[in-house]
Amino acid sequence: MALVKKGARLINVDGTAYRWRLRGRPTYDQGLVRAPLTYAVEHADTPGRTLVVTTNQPHPSNWFGRQGSPILPAQVADSIRTALTGGWTPESPGSPFHLDQSAGFVSSH
C-alpha cells in the first residue's frame, strides 16, 4: 500500500529516492505517551514493501506536552540503510517491514 503523498518528504539515500511520512495526529496510545513515534518509508518511484520505523521518542503532538526531538533526515537515512541491511526490499510487494528502534523509550505510565 502506497503512502499518502500529502505531507510526505522526499529523501535521497545512496542514489535512491525514498518518500517518508510521519502520522500527523498521534494514535491514542501515542497521545497518552504509552507508545513511541513511528514513521513510514517507501521507494519513491516503485512503491512496494513499506518500511515502518518505531523510534524511541514520543509523538510531538502527544496530549501531555512531553517533548521529543524532531525526526531529522539523517535519522531517516540511517534507518533506511539499517533496514536495507536487515533485509528490507522496498521495490518488492509484501507486508510492511518493521524496524524497531524503540530501545530507551520511557512510557508515561
NUPAVO-86288 format. One record per residue: residue number from 1; residue in three letters; x, y, z of N, C-alpha, C, O in turn. Coordinates in nm, 3 decimals. Layout:
 seq type     npx     npy     npz    capx    capy    capz     cpx     cpy     cpz     opx     opy     opz
 NUM  ALA       X       Y       Z       X       Y       Z       X       Y       Z       X       Y       Z
...
END
This chain:
 seq type     npx     npy     npz    capx    capy    capz     cpx     cpy     cpz     opx     opy     opz
   1  MET   0.084  -0.118   0.000   0.000   0.000   0.000   0.089   0.124   0.000   0.182   0.133   0.080
   2  ALA   0.061   0.217  -0.087   0.144   0.336  -0.102   0.111   0.439   0.005  -0.001   0.446   0.054
   3  LEU   0.211   0.519   0.040   0.192   0.627   0.136   0.111   0.739   0.073   0.113   0.758  -0.049
   4  VAL   0.042   0.813   0.155  -0.027   0.933   0.109   0.081   1.035   0.076   0.172   1.058   0.156
   5  LYS   0.072   1.096  -0.039   0.177   1.189  -0.081   0.171   1.322  -0.007   0.273   1.387   0.013
   6  LYS   0.050   1.362   0.035   0.037   1.488   0.107   0.109   1.476   0.241   0.080   1.386   0.320
   7  GLY   0.201   1.566   0.266   0.277   1.566   0.391   0.400   1.478   0.389   0.476   1.475   0.486
   8  ALA   0.422   1.405   0.279   0.539   1.318   0.269   0.660   1.399   0.222   0.646   1.499   0.152
   9  ARG   0.777   1.355   0.262   0.901   1.422   0.222   0.987   1.326   0.142   0.988   1.206   0.167
  10  LEU   1.058   1.381   0.046   1.150   1.300  -0.033   1.288   1.303   0.030   1.330   1.404   0.086
  11  ILE   1.356   1.191   0.020   1.493   1.182   0.070   1.571   1.093  -0.026   1.519   0.992  -0.073
  12  ASN   1.694   1.130  -0.054   1.780   1.052  -0.142   1.886   0.983  -0.056   1.965   1.049   0.011
  13  VAL   1.886   0.850  -0.059   1.982   0.773   0.019   2.064   0.686  -0.075   2.011   0.596  -0.140
  14  ASP   2.191   0.714  -0.082   2.284   0.638  -0.166   2.235   0.627  -0.311   2.245   0.521  -0.373
  15  GLY   2.184   0.739  -0.364   2.142   0.744  -0.504   2.001   0.694  -0.532   1.961   0.688  -0.648
  16  THR   1.926   0.657  -0.431   1.790   0.608  -0.449   1.693   0.702  -0.377   1.718   0.742  -0.263
  17  ALA   1.583   0.737  -0.443   1.485   0.828  -0.385   1.380   0.750  -0.306   1.328   0.648  -0.353
  18  TYR   1.352   0.800  -0.187   1.251   0.742  -0.099   1.156   0.853  -0.056   1.190   0.972  -0.062
  19  ARG   1.038   0.813  -0.013   0.940   0.906   0.042   0.912   0.861   0.185   0.892   0.742   0.210
  20  TRP   0.910   0.955   0.280   0.882   0.921   0.419   0.780   1.016   0.477   0.766   1.130   0.433
  21  ARG   0.708   0.966   0.577   0.598   1.045   0.631   0.571   1.008   0.776   0.573   0.890   0.813
  22  LEU   0.547   1.110   0.859   0.500   1.094   0.996   0.349   1.104   0.997   0.291   1.177   0.916
  23  ARG   0.286   1.032   1.085   0.143   1.047   1.103   0.119   1.183   1.169   0.183   1.215   1.269
  24  GLY   0.029   1.263   1.113   0.004   1.397   1.164  -0.051   1.400   1.304  -0.002   1.475   1.389
  25  ARG  -0.152   1.319   1.330  -0.209   1.312   1.464  -0.163   1.183   1.530  -0.150   1.080   1.463
  26  PRO  -0.140   1.188   1.660  -0.095   1.065   1.727  -0.207   0.963   1.738  -0.325   0.999   1.740
  27  THR  -0.170   0.836   1.744  -0.268   0.733   1.777  -0.306   0.755   1.924  -0.244   0.836   1.993
  28  TYR  -0.405   0.684   1.971  -0.447   0.700   2.110  -0.331   0.673   2.206  -0.305   0.752   2.297
  29  ASP  -0.262   0.560   2.186  -0.150   0.527   2.274  -0.034   0.625   2.261   0.033   0.654   2.360
  30  GLN  -0.010   0.677   2.141   0.094   0.778   2.124   0.054   0.908   2.192   0.139   0.977   2.249
  31  GLY  -0.074   0.942   2.189  -0.123   1.063   2.255  -0.105   1.056   2.405  -0.078   1.158   2.470
  32  LEU  -0.120   0.936   2.461  -0.102   0.916   2.604   0.044   0.886   2.641   0.073   0.860   2.758
  33  VAL   0.133   0.889   2.545   0.275   0.859   2.560   0.295   0.717   2.615   0.383   0.692   2.697
  34  ARG   0.211   0.626   2.569   0.227   0.484   2.601   0.303   0.412   2.490   0.361   0.305   2.512
  35  ALA   0.301   0.471   2.371   0.368   0.412   2.255   0.455   0.518   2.189   0.420   0.636   2.190
  36  PRO   0.567   0.478   2.133   0.658   0.575   2.070   0.611   0.616   1.931   0.522   0.556   1.871
  37  LEU   0.675   0.720   1.882   0.651   0.773   1.748   0.692   0.672   1.642   0.795   0.605   1.657
  38  THR   0.614   0.660   1.537   0.651   0.576   1.422   0.641   0.660   1.296   0.567   0.759   1.290
  39  TYR   0.715   0.620   1.195   0.702   0.682   1.062   0.720   0.575   0.957   0.773   0.467   0.983
  40  ALA   0.674   0.607   0.837   0.677   0.510   0.728   0.764   0.561   0.614   0.774   0.681   0.590
  41  VAL   0.826   0.466   0.543   0.915   0.498   0.430   0.880   0.405   0.315   0.848   0.288   0.337
  42  GLU   0.886   0.456   0.192   0.867   0.372   0.075   0.959   0.420  -0.037   1.008   0.533  -0.034
  43  HIS   0.981   0.335  -0.134   1.058   0.372  -0.253   0.975   0.476  -0.328   0.855   0.456  -0.347
  44  ALA   1.035   0.585  -0.371   0.961   0.695  -0.433   0.907   0.660  -0.571   0.797   0.701  -0.606
  45  ASP   0.983   0.586  -0.651   0.942   0.558  -0.789   0.861   0.431  -0.802   0.767   0.425  -0.882
  46  THR   0.895   0.328  -0.726   0.829   0.198  -0.735   0.788   0.153  -0.596   0.854   0.067  -0.537
  47  PRO   0.679   0.210  -0.541   0.639   0.171  -0.406   0.605   0.022  -0.401   0.530  -0.029  -0.485
  48  GLY   0.658  -0.044  -0.304   0.631  -0.186  -0.285   0.611  -0.211  -0.138   0.507  -0.175  -0.082
  49  ARG   0.708  -0.271  -0.075   0.702  -0.303   0.067   0.736  -0.178   0.149   0.842  -0.118   0.131
  50  THR   0.648  -0.139   0.238   0.666  -0.021   0.320   0.753  -0.053   0.442   0.740  -0.160   0.501
  51  LEU   0.839   0.040   0.478   0.920   0.030   0.598   0.850   0.110   0.708   0.818   0.227   0.688
  52  VAL   0.825   0.048   0.823   0.765   0.115   0.938   0.871   0.119   1.048   0.914   0.016   1.099
  53  VAL   0.912   0.240   1.084   1.018   0.259   1.184   0.955   0.305   1.315   0.883   0.405   1.318
  54  THR   0.983   0.233   1.422   0.940   0.271   1.556   1.059   0.336   1.625   1.164   0.274   1.641
  55  THR   1.042   0.461   1.665   1.151   0.537   1.728   1.148   0.519   1.879   1.065   0.446   1.933
  56  ASN   1.239   0.587   1.946   1.243   0.581   2.093   1.199   0.712   2.155   1.238   0.743   2.268
  57  GLN   1.118   0.789   2.084   1.074   0.917   2.136   0.923   0.934   2.123   0.861   0.866   2.041
  58  PRO   0.862   1.023   2.201   0.717   1.041   2.193   0.676   1.117   2.068   0.756   1.190   2.008
  59  HIS   0.549   1.100   2.029   0.494   1.176   1.917   0.494   1.323   1.957   0.458   1.356   2.070
  60  PRO   0.533   1.414   1.867   0.541   1.556   1.904   0.406   1.618   1.941   0.402   1.720   2.010
  61  SER   0.296   1.557   1.898   0.163   1.610   1.930   0.095   1.532   2.042  -0.027   1.524   2.046
  62  ASN   0.173   1.473   2.132   0.112   1.397   2.242   0.034   1.493   2.332   0.058   1.614   2.332
  63  TRP  -0.058   1.438   2.408  -0.152   1.518   2.487  -0.096   1.566   2.619  -0.161   1.642   2.690
  64  PHE   0.023   1.523   2.655   0.083   1.563   2.781   0.194   1.667   2.763   0.255   1.711   2.861
  65  GLY   0.220   1.705   2.640   0.323   1.804   2.613   0.464   1.752   2.638   0.557   1.831   2.654
  66  ARG   0.479   1.621   2.642   0.612   1.563   2.663   0.698   1.588   2.540   0.659   1.554   2.428
  67  GLN   0.812   1.647   2.560   0.899   1.687   2.449   0.974   1.569   2.390   1.024   1.482   2.461
  68  GLY   0.979   1.570   2.260   1.062   1.476   2.187   1.141   1.554   2.083   1.100   1.664   2.046
  69  SER   1.249   1.500   2.037   1.324   1.571   1.934   1.264   1.542   1.797   1.206   1.436   1.775
  70  PRO   1.279   1.635   1.706   1.226   1.611   1.571   1.302   1.499   1.501   1.419   1.473   1.530
  71  ILE   1.233   1.435   1.409   1.298   1.332   1.327   1.372   1.405   1.215   1.311   1.478   1.136
  72  LEU   1.501   1.386   1.209   1.584   1.453   1.110   1.608   1.363   0.989   1.608   1.241   1.002
  73  PRO   1.627   1.422   0.872   1.654   1.341   0.753   1.772   1.245   0.771   1.771   1.136   0.715
  74  ALA   1.873   1.284   0.847   1.988   1.195   0.870   1.945   1.070   0.945   1.996   0.961   0.918
  75  GLN   1.851   1.084   1.040   1.800   0.968   1.112   1.721   0.877   1.019   1.732   0.754   1.027
  76  VAL   1.641   0.936   0.931   1.564   0.858   0.836   1.659   0.782   0.743   1.638   0.663   0.716
  77  ALA   1.762   0.849   0.695   1.860   0.784   0.607   1.928   0.668   0.678   1.948   0.562   0.619
  78  ASP   1.966   0.686   0.806   2.028   0.577   0.882   1.932   0.460   0.899   1.974   0.344   0.889
  79  SER   1.806   0.489   0.923   1.706   0.383   0.938   1.687   0.307   0.807   1.672   0.184   0.808
  80  ILE   1.688   0.378   0.696   1.675   0.313   0.565   1.793   0.220   0.541   1.775   0.106   0.498
  81  ARG   1.913   0.268   0.568   2.032   0.184   0.550   2.027   0.061   0.640   2.060  -0.050   0.597
  82  THR   1.986   0.078   0.765   1.975  -0.034   0.858   1.871  -0.135   0.808   1.896  -0.256   0.813
  83  ALA   1.758  -0.087   0.761   1.654  -0.177   0.712   1.698  -0.251   0.587   1.670  -0.370   0.572
  84  LEU   1.768  -0.183   0.497   1.818  -0.249   0.376   1.916  -0.359   0.412   1.914  -0.467   0.353
  85  THR   2.003  -0.332   0.510   2.098  -0.433   0.557   2.024  -0.549   0.622   2.067  -0.664   0.614
  86  GLY   1.911  -0.518   0.688   1.833  -0.619   0.758   1.737  -0.698   0.671   1.666  -0.785   0.721
  87  GLY   1.735  -0.669   0.540   1.652  -0.748   0.450   1.532  -0.679   0.390   1.454  -0.744   0.319
  88  TRP   1.514  -0.550   0.414   1.402  -0.478   0.354   1.425  -0.466   0.203   1.531  -0.422   0.160
  89  THR   1.325  -0.504   0.125   1.329  -0.492  -0.021   1.218  -0.396  -0.063   1.105  -0.438  -0.085
  90  PRO   1.250  -0.266  -0.074   1.147  -0.164  -0.093   1.068  -0.171  -0.224   0.956  -0.122  -0.229
  91  GLU   1.124  -0.231  -0.327   1.054  -0.236  -0.454   0.971  -0.364  -0.472   0.896  -0.376  -0.568
  92  SER   0.984  -0.457  -0.380   0.909  -0.583  -0.388   0.778  -0.569  -0.314   0.771  -0.501  -0.212
  93  PRO   0.673  -0.633  -0.364   0.546  -0.630  -0.290   0.557  -0.715  -0.164   0.641  -0.805  -0.156
  94  GLY   0.473  -0.686  -0.069   0.472  -0.764   0.053   0.423  -0.684   0.171   0.392  -0.565   0.159
  95  SER   0.415  -0.750   0.285   0.369  -0.684   0.406   0.476  -0.587   0.456   0.593  -0.600   0.420
  96  PRO   0.437  -0.491   0.538   0.534  -0.392   0.587   0.652  -0.456   0.660   0.638  -0.559   0.726
  97  PHE   0.766  -0.394   0.645   0.888  -0.435   0.714   0.900  -0.346   0.837   0.903  -0.223   0.824
  98  HIS   0.907  -0.405   0.955   0.913  -0.328   1.080   1.057  -0.319   1.130   1.127  -0.420   1.142
  99  LEU   1.099  -0.197   1.159   1.231  -0.172   1.217   1.208  -0.109   1.353   1.162   0.005   1.363
 100  ASP   1.241  -0.182   1.459   1.216  -0.136   1.595   1.343  -0.072   1.651   1.442  -0.139   1.677
 101  GLN   1.335   0.060   1.670   1.446   0.134   1.730   1.398   0.200   1.859   1.442   0.310   1.894
 102  SER   1.307   0.133   1.929   1.242   0.192   2.045   1.317   0.170   2.177   1.267   0.207   2.282
 103  ALA   1.436   0.111   2.172   1.513   0.092   2.296   1.536   0.226   2.362   1.585   0.320   2.299
 104  GLY   1.501   0.235   2.489   1.519   0.359   2.564   1.393   0.442   2.574   1.393   0.544   2.642
 105  PHE   1.283   0.400   2.509   1.157   0.475   2.520   1.100   0.455   2.658   1.092   0.342   2.707
 106  VAL   1.060   0.565   2.723   1.001   0.557   2.855   0.856   0.601   2.845   0.828   0.716   2.809
 107  SER   0.764   0.512   2.876   0.622   0.538   2.873   0.584   0.633   2.985   0.654   0.642   3.086
 108  SER   0.472   0.704   2.969   0.426   0.794   3.074   0.358   0.718   3.187   0.327   0.776   3.290
 109  HIS   0.335   0.588   3.168   0.262   0.508   3.270   0.346   0.394   3.317   0.302   0.316   3.402
END
